């Protein structure tokens, strides 16, 4: 990934061109400081495991997801791996519910992978936080901070090479006086070791498997296998009465007894049909009552399943908030350690600079006194030997050069203090942008989850 723009900007900020390793350190820092759920855009996939082999992965902090044949694997501790691989265990992993565990610097799958069930590890690729990333300014600020720290360390002056000049040996008429040659005593600066930061982040919560994920309607569906057969009403078949025979007995034969007999037979036929009609209706009513009861049970089950989905989503949302809070706590704790380290060493540097100034003031006073005493002694002795005068002039020049060298080193110390201030400024900018990115994206994720939950209801 291209980082040339980042390097150019750091050069403009600090005057130093950072190495590729320095930029990579900053990319890793940004990736470790932001929760993985907010860096899914930088996701990358490992090479595939198709023969039961594990995938080398020293640290699991950057892992977003592990999949086997497209199914997301649930992480388990190493102590449960034997159960997941045992065919006689209730915890045995299956092809649709695979798991993974970390062992000896590698990700292992259960069930193991094969040619038809490839395994992959999806992880945060820190190298994607490059010139084209929205997080490039954080990388720039963090790298600039480190470059200023390196400048402060590399330019820390050493006073060991500066030694005061030796007083010359003069003739019998040498100048003698009691004032000693002034010496500059360099204050000792001891900085606190940079704190060891703990970037062991918690495991992110596993999203729940809910009915809405498998339903075609977006919620729990009615289990039609629990329903009885829908009732069907079958009316009885009635044979049509023979009214022509009745008409014959009325108009032709005029036989009232036969007419009465025929009418009674037709009425009996109608009565039988009415009885069978009542039986059909009673049977239909019974079947319909049973069907309606089982339908209500199925509807109630589906409603309870939807309620369960809401509880699972709510529990996952609570776990996600706890995860984000814990990650933020780790980041804040590390930031506090770094801030404490910077404040402590800033005070030490401030005291060191004050000690340097005090020593310099004392040196200047002693040197002025020495120069004055030297001039007085030279005048009083009225040296006749020109060689002694030259030696004294040379010694005086050496003293001036000595003082100039001391002042030059002190100016370098002032530059170091400037480097430390710039380093602290850019580091705080990087921290502020990280917190802002986490805050903005966390609110967006929470709003999206809330909206999805309301839609499922």
C-alpha positions in Angstrom: 0.0 0.0 0.0 1.3 3.5 -0.8 2.5 5.6 2.1 4.7 8.1 0.1 2.2 11.0 0.8 2.3 10.2 4.5 6.1 10.2 4.5 6.2 13.5 2.6 3.9 15.1 5.1 5.9 13.9 8.1 9.0 15.3 6.4 7.3 18.6 6.0 6.2 18.6 9.7 9.5 17.4 11.3 12.2 17.9 8.8 13.0 14.1 8.9 12.0 11.5 6.4 10.5 8.6 8.3 11.4 5.0 7.3 8.8 2.5 6.1 9.1 0.7 9.4 8.3 3.9 11.3 5.1 4.4 9.2 4.2 0.7 9.7 4.6 1.1 13.5 2.1 4.0 13.3 -0.3 1.9 11.1 -0.2 -0.9 13.7 -0.8 1.5 16.5 -3.9 3.0 14.8 -5.2 -0.5 14.1 -4.7 -1.6 17.7 -6.3 1.6 19.1 -9.6 1.3 17.2 -12.1 -1.5 17.8 -12.1 -4.1 15.0 -15.8 -3.7 14.3 -15.0 -0.2 13.1 -12.2 -1.3 10.8 -14.1 -3.9 8.7 -13.3 -1.8 5.6 -9.7 -2.7 6.0 -10.5 -6.4 6.1 -8.2 -8.9 4.4 -8.3 -12.7 4.0 -5.6 -15.2 4.7 -4.6 -18.0 2.4 -7.0 -20.9 2.4 -6.7 -24.1 4.5 -8.1 -27.0 2.4 -6.2 -30.0 3.8 -6.9 -29.8 7.6 -3.9 -27.6 8.2 -4.0 -24.7 10.6 -3.4 -21.1 9.4 -0.4 -19.3 11.0 -1.6 -16.4 13.1 0.6 -15.3 15.9 -1.8 -12.8 17.5 -5.6 -13.0 17.4 -6.1 -9.3 18.2 -6.7 -8.4 14.6 -9.0 -11.3 13.7 -12.5 -10.1 12.6 -14.0 -13.5 11.6 -13.0 -17.1 10.9 -15.0 -19.1 8.3 -15.2 -22.7 7.1 -17.0 -23.2 3.8 -18.8 -19.8 4.3 -20.0 -20.6 7.8 -18.8 -18.3 10.5 -16.8 -20.2 13.2 -17.3 -19.6 16.9 -14.2 -19.2 18.9 -13.6 -21.7 21.7 -10.8 -22.0 24.3 -8.1 -24.5 23.6 -9.3 -26.6 26.5 -12.5 -27.4 24.6 -10.9 -28.3 21.3 -10.9 -32.1 22.1 -14.6 -32.0 22.7 -15.2 -30.1 19.4 -13.3 -32.8 17.5 -14.8 -35.8 19.2 -17.6 -37.6 17.4 -19.0 -38.9 20.8 -19.1 -35.5 22.4 -22.2 -33.3 22.8 -20.0 -30.3 22.0 -18.9 -31.8 18.7 -18.6 -29.1 16.0 -20.6 -29.6 12.8 -20.3 -28.4 9.2 -23.0 -25.8 9.8 -21.8 -24.8 13.3 -18.0 -24.9 13.0 -15.6 -23.5 15.7 -12.0 -22.4 15.9 -9.3 -22.2 18.5 -5.8 -20.7 18.8 -2.9 -23.1 19.4 0.9 -22.6 19.1 0.6 -19.4 17.0 -2.0 -20.7 14.6 -5.8 -20.9 14.0 -7.2 -24.4 14.0 -10.6 -25.5 12.6 -13.2 -28.0 13.9 -14.3 -29.8 11.9 -11.0 -29.8 10.1 -10.9 -28.3 6.6 -10.8 -30.3 3.3 -11.0 -29.7 -0.4 -14.8 -29.0 -0.2 -14.7 -27.1 3.0 -12.0 -24.4 2.9 -11.1 -22.3 5.9 -10.2 -18.6 6.0 -9.2 -16.1 8.6 -10.4 -12.5 8.0 -8.4 -9.9 9.8 -7.7 -6.2 10.0 -4.9 -5.3 7.5 -3.1 -2.4 9.1 -1.3 -1.7 5.7 -4.7 -0.4 4.3 -4.5 2.6 6.6 -2.4 4.3 3.9 -2.4 7.4 1.8 -6.0 6.9 0.6 -7.4 6.1 4.0 -9.6 8.4 6.1 -7.3 7.6 9.0 -4.1 8.8 7.3 -3.9 12.0 9.5 -3.6 9.8 12.6 -0.8 7.9 11.0 0.9 11.2 10.1 0.5 12.7 13.5 1.7 9.6 15.3 4.7 9.2 13.0 5.6 12.9 13.3 5.5 12.6 17.1 7.9 9.7 17.0 10.2 11.6 14.6 10.4 14.5 17.0 11.1 12.1 19.8 13.9 10.5 17.7 15.3 14.0 17.0 15.3 14.7 20.7 17.1 11.5 21.5 19.6 11.6 18.6 20.6 15.2 19.3 21.0 14.9 23.1 24.4 16.7 23.5 27.4 15.2 25.3 29.6 17.3 27.4 32.2 14.6 27.9 34.2 15.8 24.8 34.5 19.4 26.2 37.3 19.8 28.7 38.6 23.1 30.3 41.9 24.4 29.0 45.1 23.7 31.1 46.8 26.7 32.7 50.1 27.5 30.9 53.5 27.0 32.5 55.3 30.4 32.6 58.9 31.5 33.3 60.2 32.5 36.6 58.2 35.7 36.4 55.0 33.6 35.9 51.8 35.1 37.1 50.4 33.4 40.1 47.1 33.9 41.7 44.7 31.9 43.8 41.7 31.8 41.5 41.2 28.3 40.0 40.3 27.8 36.3 36.5 27.6 36.2 34.9 24.2 35.1 31.4 23.5 33.9 29.7 20.6 35.8 27.1 19.1 33.5 23.8 18.1 35.3 22.8 14.5 34.9 19.5 13.8 33.2 17.9 10.4 33.9 14.6 9.8 32.0 11.9 7.3 33.0 11.7 4.2 30.7 8.7 4.4 28.3 5.8 2.3 29.9 5.0 -1.2 28.6 1.5 -0.9 27.1 -1.0 -3.7 27.2 -3.0 -4.0 24.0 -4.7 -7.3 24.8 -8.2 -6.5 23.6 -11.3 -8.5 24.6 -13.0 -10.9 22.3 -15.9 -9.3 20.5 -19.4 -10.8 21.2 -20.8 -13.4 18.8 -23.9 -12.1 16.9 -26.9 -14.3 17.9 -28.6 -16.6 15.4 -32.2 -15.4 15.2 -35.3 -16.5 13.3 -35.2 -13.3 11.2 -31.9 -14.5 9.7 -33.5 -17.6 8.2 -37.1 -16.4 7.6 -38.3 -15.3 4.2 -40.6 -12.7 5.9 -38.0 -11.1 8.1 -39.4 -12.6 11.3 -40.5 -16.0 12.8 -42.8 -18.0 10.4 -45.8 -20.1 11.3 -44.8 -23.8 11.6 -47.3 -25.4 9.3 -46.3 -28.9 10.4 -48.1 -28.3 13.6 -51.4 -27.6 11.9 -54.2 -30.1 11.3 -55.6 -30.7 7.9 -57.8 -27.8 6.9 -61.5 -28.9 7.2 -63.6 -29.5 4.1 -67.4 -29.5 4.2 -69.0 -32.3 2.2 -72.8 -32.0 2.0 -74.8 -35.3 1.8 -76.3 -36.3 -1.6 -80.1 -36.4 -1.6 -82.1 -38.4 -4.2 -84.8 -36.2 -5.8 -88.4 -37.1 -4.7 -90.7 -38.6 -7.4 -93.5 -36.0 -7.4 -94.9 -37.3 -10.7 -96.4 -40.4 -8.9 -98.0 -38.1 -6.3 -99.5 -36.0 -9.1 -101.0 -39.2 -10.6 -102.7 -40.2 -7.4 -104.2 -36.8 -7.0 -105.5 -36.0 -10.5 -106.0 -39.4 -12.1 -106.6 -42.0 -9.5 -108.0 -39.7 -6.9 -106.9 -42.1 -4.3 -106.3 -40.2 -1.0 -104.8 -43.2 0.9 -102.2 -43.8 -1.8 -101.5 -40.1 -2.0 -101.0 -39.9 1.8 -98.6 -43.0 1.6 -96.6 -41.4 -1.2 -96.3 -38.1 0.6 -95.2 -39.8 3.9 -92.5 -41.7 1.9 -91.2 -38.4 0.4 -91.3 -36.7 3.9 -89.3 -39.6 5.3 -86.7 -39.2 2.5 -86.5 -35.5 3.3 -86.2 -36.2 7.0 -83.3 -38.6 6.4 -81.5 -36.0 4.3 -81.9 -33.4 7.0 -80.4 -35.8 9.6 -77.4 -36.5 7.3 -77.0 -32.8 6.7 -76.9 -32.1 10.5 -74.2 -34.9 10.8 -72.1 -33.4 8.1 -72.3 -29.9 9.6 -71.4 -31.3 13.1 -68.3 -33.1 11.6 -67.2 -29.9 9.8 -67.6 -27.9 13.0 -65.5 -30.3 15.0 -62.7 -30.4 12.4 -62.7 -26.6 12.1 -62.6 -26.2 15.8 -59.5 -28.5 16.0 -57.9 -26.7 13.1 -58.4 -23.2 14.6 -57.0 -24.4 18.0 -53.8 -25.7 16.4 -53.5 -22.5 14.2 -53.7 -20.4 17.4 -50.9 -22.5 19.0 -48.7 -22.1 15.9 -49.3 -18.4 15.8 -48.5 -18.1 19.5 -45.2 -20.0 19.0 -44.3 -17.7 16.1 -45.1 -14.7 18.3 -42.9 -16.0 21.1 -40.1 -16.7 18.7 -40.2 -13.1 17.6 -40.1 -12.0 21.2 -37.1 -14.3 21.7 -35.4 -12.6 18.8 -35.8 -9.2 20.4 -34.3 -10.6 23.7 -31.3 -12.0 21.8 -30.7 -8.8 19.9 -31.0 -6.8 23.1 -28.5 -9.1 24.9 -26.1 -8.8 21.9 -26.4 -5.0 21.9 -25.6 -5.0 25.6 -22.6 -7.3 25.1 -21.4 -5.1 22.2 -21.7 -2.0 24.4 -19.7 -3.7 27.1 -17.1 -4.8 24.6 -16.8 -1.2 23.2 -16.5 0.1 26.8 -13.8 -2.3 27.7 -11.8 -1.5 24.5 -12.2 2.2 25.2 -11.0 1.6 28.8 -7.9 -0.2 27.6 -7.1 2.6 25.1 -7.7 5.2 27.8 -5.5 3.4 30.3 -2.7 3.2 27.9 -3.2 6.9 27.0 -3.1 7.8 30.7 0.2 5.8 31.1 1.8 7.6 28.2 0.5 11.0 29.4 1.9 10.3 32.9 5.2 9.3 31.3 5.3 12.4 29.2 4.4 14.7 32.2 7.0 13.0 34.5 9.8 13.3 31.9 8.7 16.9 31.0 9.2 17.9 34.6 12.6 16.2 34.6 13.6 18.0 31.5 12.4 21.2 32.9 14.4 20.7 36.1 17.4 19.6 33.9 17.2 22.7 31.9 17.0 24.8 35.1 20.1 23.0 36.5 21.9 23.6 33.2 21.1 27.3 33.4 22.2 27.5 37.0 25.5 25.7 36.3 26.0 28.0 33.3 25.4 31.1 35.4 27.9 29.8 38.0 30.4 29.0 35.3 30.1 32.5 33.8 30.5 34.1 37.1 33.6 32.0 37.9 35.0 32.6 34.5 34.5 36.4 34.7 36.2 36.4 38.1 39.1 34.3 36.7 39.5 36.5 33.7 39.6 39.6 35.8 42.1 38.1 38.3 44.2 37.0 35.3 44.4 40.5 33.8 45.2 42.1 37.1 48.0 39.6 37.7 49.4 40.1 34.3 49.5 43.9 34.7 51.1 43.6 38.2 53.8 41.2 37.1 54.9 43.5 34.2 56.1 40.5 32.4 59.2 40.9 30.3 59.1 37.6 28.6 57.0 37.9 25.4 56.6 34.1 25.4 54.7 34.2 28.7 52.4 36.9 27.3 51.7 34.8 24.3 50.9 31.7 26.4 48.5 33.7 28.5 46.8 35.2 25.4 46.5 31.7 24.0 45.1 30.4 27.3 42.6 33.3 27.4 41.4 32.4 23.8 41.1 28.7 24.8 38.9 29.8 27.8 36.7 31.8 25.4 36.4 28.8 23.0 35.6 26.6 26.0 32.8 28.9 27.0 31.5 29.0 23.4 31.4 25.2 23.2 29.4 25.1 26.5 26.9 27.6 25.1 26.5 25.7 21.9 25.6 22.5 23.8 23.1 24.5 25.8 21.5 25.7 22.6 21.2 22.1 21.5 19.4 21.3 24.8 16.9 24.1 24.1 16.2 22.5 20.7 15.6 19.2 22.3 13.0 20.8 24.6 11.3 22.1 21.4 11.4 18.6 19.9 9.7 17.2 23.1 6.9 19.7 23.0 6.3 19.1 19.3 6.3 15.3 19.9 3.7 15.7 22.7 1.5 18.0 20.5 1.4 15.6 17.6 0.8 12.6 19.8 -2.2 14.3 21.5 -3.6 15.2 18.1 -3.4 11.5 17.0 -5.1 10.4 20.3 -7.9 13.0 19.8 -8.6 11.9 16.2 -8.7 8.2 17.3 -11.3 9.0 20.0 -13.3 11.1 17.6 -13.3 8.3 15.0 -14.4 5.7 17.6 -17.1 8.0 19.0 -18.6 8.9 15.6 -18.7 5.4 14.2 -19.9 3.8 17.5 -22.9 6.1 17.4 -23.6 5.2 13.8 -23.4 1.5 14.5 -25.7 1.8 17.5 -28.3 3.8 15.5 -28.2 1.2 12.7 -28.7 -1.7 15.1 -31.6 0.1 16.8 -33.2 0.7 13.4 -32.8 -2.9 12.4 -34.2 -4.1 15.7 -37.3 -1.9 15.3 -37.8 -3.2 11.7 -37.7 -6.8 12.8 -40.4 -6.1 15.4 
